């Protein structure tokens, strides 16, 4: 819990500082970070086929997809998303991931969308009222960063530039992180439990 709080404070503080840069500078950071999440082709997982992917990332990917299923929220992978983004969350519907993401990208984006589900969805557990969209994006990405740090997955450049972009657009930033800590803790526990189950099979 202490490490989650520390990482949330760090990413939000760093994003506030970066938000004072020009929009072009922030966008440059974002574009550079985005390329690390994209593959020309990301294979699915056909049974019995040996796929040359880092076993740790593959295990983390499988555990994260199970964490999505554990929410009860349907998961879809599509070639094109309605907002041309990497992922989408429908408050009463499903989580969507772009098919062009590599496994690291799918893990990172799925965690972002799970964070929306826990905090802002129809069944949101950690916020009693619906905050403005730009606040929601800051919250979900801060949670994503904290969770990824707990899983030893580096998404700092993506997260700090994403949150900085939202802060600059909103001209405001998040002040409270209590709900973020709770959401990050639940997601970390779910994914780590799934990874432990894999090793025991």
Secondary structure, 3 states (H helix, E strand, C coil): CHHHHHHHHHHHHHHHHHCCCCHHHHHHHHHHHHHCCECCCCCCCCCCCCCCCCHHHHHHHHHHHHHHHHCCCEEEEECCCCCCCCEEECCCCEEEEECCECHHHHHHHHHHHHHHHHHHCCCCCCCCCCCCHHHHHHHHHHHHHHHHHHCCCCCHHHHHHHHHHHHHHHCCCCCCCHHHHHHHHHHHHHHHHHHHHHHHC
